[in-house]
Amino acid sequence: MTTTTEKTTTTKSEDQVRQIVRDHYAGVATGTGPNPCAPGCCGTTPDASLALGYSAEELAAVPDGANMGLGCGNPQAIAALRPGERVLDLGSGGGFDCFLAARQVGPTGRVIGVDMTPAMLSKARENAVTLGAGNVEFRLGEIEHLPVGDGEVDVVLSNCVINLSPDKGRVFREAFRALAPGGRLAISDVVATAPIPKALRDDVLALAGCVAGAIPVAEIEQLLGDAGFTDVRVEIVGGSKAFISEWFPGTGAEEVIASASIQATKPGGGCCAPTCCG
């Protein structure tokens, strides 16, 4: 069977896909380039973020510019973070989810954001200084090659980023490696609910804009299981058609992709959190 991922990369190499995504989001970070817009960023408003599941209190807690409107959900809502936990955010952008996670894990916890776009990393680090977030750090790297040690974190978060990867299986294997035994995955992303038309699959902006790289739920479940995860749950989030239809108006993208919450667990571990054993 030819997967959506394989179809996306038959005409473009994996490095070409990554460069397209890197260039696109560098433009988003700096407000430059031919099309410095991405899903949600063309009008990041409180109402838009509230529609994704964030609270008004959460939006008020981060510096201006951290919430760039690039997500398709709220992974914090399913992560159930606890004080003292170590968190890794894949594709951290301006740092929005990292800063919210830092509030939940507290001063005894730690948050690492990874992004492959230097301009995004600079923006996130500036936001961290503004916020005085001493328990957050940002590292340059690809999510297929995470710059973290084995078992270094307790929770892996991501918000509308894994669909951009040309090798999602490797991303999940890397997340599994980075998690400590008993660690968990909490992701908001988009999934394919129907075959994606060739015109969308081949569109560069659709690739960088969270459409062309989406894959079906069954494929995500298989990739997570192959990586070693258990307790895999992929649930379509109702109501996502409204905001997806605004990403690429008139293309019908909302009829072939949807927002989803993705959860899984790394087996092992006799302690539910770093602080629970005393």
C-alpha positions in Angstrom: 0.0 0.0 0.0 1.3 3.5 -0.9 0.9 5.8 2.1 0.1 9.5 2.1 3.6 10.1 3.4 5.1 8.2 0.5 3.0 10.0 -2.0 4.1 13.4 -0.6 7.8 12.5 -0.9 7.8 10.7 -4.3 8.4 14.0 -6.2 10.3 15.8 -3.4 13.2 14.3 -1.3 12.9 14.4 2.5 15.6 17.1 2.6 13.6 19.2 0.1 10.4 18.8 2.2 12.3 19.9 5.3 13.8 22.9 3.5 10.3 24.0 2.2 8.9 23.8 5.8 12.0 25.5 7.3 11.9 28.4 4.8 8.2 28.8 5.2 8.3 29.1 9.0 11.3 31.3 8.9 9.1 33.7 7.0 6.4 33.3 9.6 8.8 34.1 12.4 10.3 37.2 10.8 7.2 38.3 8.9 9.1 38.3 5.6 9.2 36.1 2.5 6.6 35.8 -0.3 4.0 34.3 1.9 4.7 34.7 5.7 1.3 33.1 6.5 0.5 29.7 7.9 -2.6 28.0 9.3 -4.0 30.3 12.0 -1.2 32.9 11.8 -3.1 35.2 9.5 -5.1 36.8 12.2 -4.1 35.3 15.6 -7.0 36.5 17.8 -8.1 35.5 21.3 -11.2 34.1 19.8 -9.2 31.9 17.4 -7.1 30.5 20.2 -10.1 30.0 22.5 -11.7 27.9 19.7 -8.6 25.6 19.8 -9.2 24.9 23.5 -7.0 27.5 25.3 -8.4 29.5 28.1 -8.3 33.3 28.3 -6.1 33.0 31.4 -3.6 30.9 29.5 -3.5 33.4 26.6 -2.9 36.2 29.1 0.0 34.3 30.7 2.4 34.4 27.8 4.4 37.2 26.2 3.1 39.0 23.1 4.4 37.1 20.0 4.6 33.7 21.7 1.2 32.7 20.5 1.7 32.7 16.7 -1.6 30.9 16.0 0.2 27.9 14.3 -1.6 25.1 16.2 -4.7 23.0 15.5 -5.6 22.2 19.1 -4.4 22.3 22.7 -2.1 19.5 23.7 -2.0 20.8 27.2 -5.6 19.8 27.6 -4.8 16.1 27.2 -1.3 16.1 28.7 -2.3 16.3 32.4 1.0 17.7 33.4 2.2 17.5 37.0 4.7 19.5 39.1 8.2 18.3 38.6 7.8 16.7 35.3 10.2 17.0 32.4 8.5 18.1 29.1 9.6 18.1 25.5 7.7 20.1 22.8 8.3 19.1 19.2 8.3 22.0 16.9 8.1 24.7 19.6 7.8 27.7 17.4 7.5 30.9 19.4 7.3 28.9 22.7 3.6 29.2 23.4 3.0 25.6 24.6 6.4 25.5 26.3 5.6 28.5 28.5 2.1 27.1 29.4 3.8 23.7 30.2 6.4 25.5 32.4 3.6 27.0 34.5 2.2 23.5 35.2 5.4 21.7 36.0 6.6 24.5 38.2 10.1 25.4 39.3 11.1 21.8 40.0 10.1 20.8 36.4 11.7 21.4 33.1 10.6 22.2 29.6 12.6 21.7 26.4 11.4 23.1 23.1 12.9 21.8 19.8 12.6 23.6 16.5 14.5 23.3 13.3 14.1 27.0 12.3 16.8 29.3 13.7 14.5 32.4 13.4 11.8 30.6 15.5 14.4 29.6 18.1 15.6 33.2 18.4 12.0 34.4 18.8 11.3 31.8 21.5 14.4 32.6 23.4 13.6 36.3 23.4 10.1 35.4 24.7 11.6 33.3 27.5 13.7 36.3 28.6 10.7 38.5 28.6 8.7 36.0 30.6 11.6 35.2 32.9 11.0 31.5 32.3 14.0 29.9 33.9 12.8 26.3 33.6 12.4 26.5 29.8 15.2 26.0 27.2 15.1 25.9 23.4 17.2 23.7 21.3 17.9 23.7 17.5 17.1 20.4 15.9 14.9 18.3 13.6 12.1 16.3 15.2 13.4 13.2 13.3 16.8 13.6 15.1 15.9 15.0 18.6 18.8 16.8 20.5 17.8 15.1 23.8 19.2 12.0 25.6 17.5 8.7 26.0 14.8 8.8 28.6 15.3 12.5 29.3 11.7 13.5 29.5 8.4 12.4 31.0 6.0 13.9 28.5 6.3 14.7 24.8 4.0 17.4 23.4 3.4 18.7 19.9 0.9 21.0 18.2 0.3 20.6 14.4 3.9 19.8 13.6 4.4 16.0 13.0 2.2 16.2 9.9 5.0 18.4 8.4 7.6 15.6 8.7 8.4 13.5 5.7 9.3 10.6 8.1 6.7 10.4 10.8 7.7 6.9 11.8 11.1 8.2 12.8 9.6 11.0 14.7 7.6 8.6 16.8 10.6 6.4 17.4 12.6 9.4 18.5 9.8 10.5 20.9 9.8 7.0 22.3 13.6 7.1 22.8 13.4 10.5 24.5 10.7 9.4 26.9 11.4 7.7 30.3 9.7 4.4 30.9 6.0 5.2 31.7 6.3 8.5 29.8 3.5 9.7 27.7 2.7 11.3 24.4 0.2 14.1 24.1 -0.2 15.6 20.6 -2.6 17.8 18.7 -2.3 17.4 15.0 -4.2 17.0 11.7 -5.1 13.6 10.2 -6.4 12.6 6.8 -10.1 11.6 6.8 -10.3 11.0 3.1 -7.8 10.7 0.2 -6.0 14.0 -0.3 -6.4 15.3 -3.9 -3.2 15.4 -6.0 -3.4 19.2 -6.4 -3.3 19.6 -2.6 -0.6 17.0 -2.1 1.7 18.7 -4.7 1.0 22.2 -3.5 4.1 23.6 -1.7 2.0 25.9 0.5 -0.3 23.0 1.4 2.7 21.0 2.4 4.0 23.7 4.7 0.5 24.5 5.8 -0.5 21.3 7.5 -2.5 19.7 4.7 -0.5 17.7 2.2 1.4 15.7 4.8 -1.5 14.5 6.9 -2.0 10.7 7.1 -5.0 8.5 8.1 -5.7 7.6 11.7 -5.0 3.9 11.1 -1.5 4.7 9.8 -0.7 6.9 12.8 -1.9 4.1 15.1 0.3 1.6 13.3 3.4 3.9 13.3 3.0 4.5 17.1 2.6 0.8 17.7 5.6 0.0 15.6 7.6 2.6 17.6 6.8 0.7 20.8 4.0 2.8 22.2 1.0 1.2 24.0 -2.4 2.7 25.0 -2.6 4.4 21.6 -5.6 6.7 21.2 -6.3 8.9 18.2 -9.5 10.8 18.4 -11.0 13.2 15.8 -11.8 16.6 17.3 -15.3 17.8 16.4 -15.7 21.3 14.9 -12.3 21.6 13.2 -13.8 22.1 9.8 -14.5 25.7 10.6 -10.9 26.8 11.1 -9.4 24.4 8.6 -11.6 25.8 5.9 -9.9 29.2 6.5 -6.4 27.8 5.9 -6.9 27.2 2.1 -10.3 28.7 1.2 -12.1 27.1 -1.8 -9.8 24.0 -1.9 -12.0 21.7 0.2 -9.2 20.9 2.6 -11.7 20.7 5.4 -13.3 17.8 3.7 -10.2 15.6 3.7 -8.4 16.5 7.0 -9.4 17.1 10.5 -7.8 18.0 13.9 -7.1 15.1 16.2 -5.8 14.4 19.7 -3.1 11.7 19.8 -2.1 10.0 23.0 0.2 7.0 23.8 2.3 5.6 26.6 5.8 4.2 26.7 5.6 0.9 28.7 7.4 0.5 32.0 8.0 2.7 35.0 6.7 2.1 38.4 6.2 5.7 39.2 3.7 8.1 37.6 5.8 11.2 38.0 9.2 12.3 39.2 7.8 13.4 42.5 5.4 10.6 43.3 8.0 8.3 44.8 8.6 10.4 47.8 
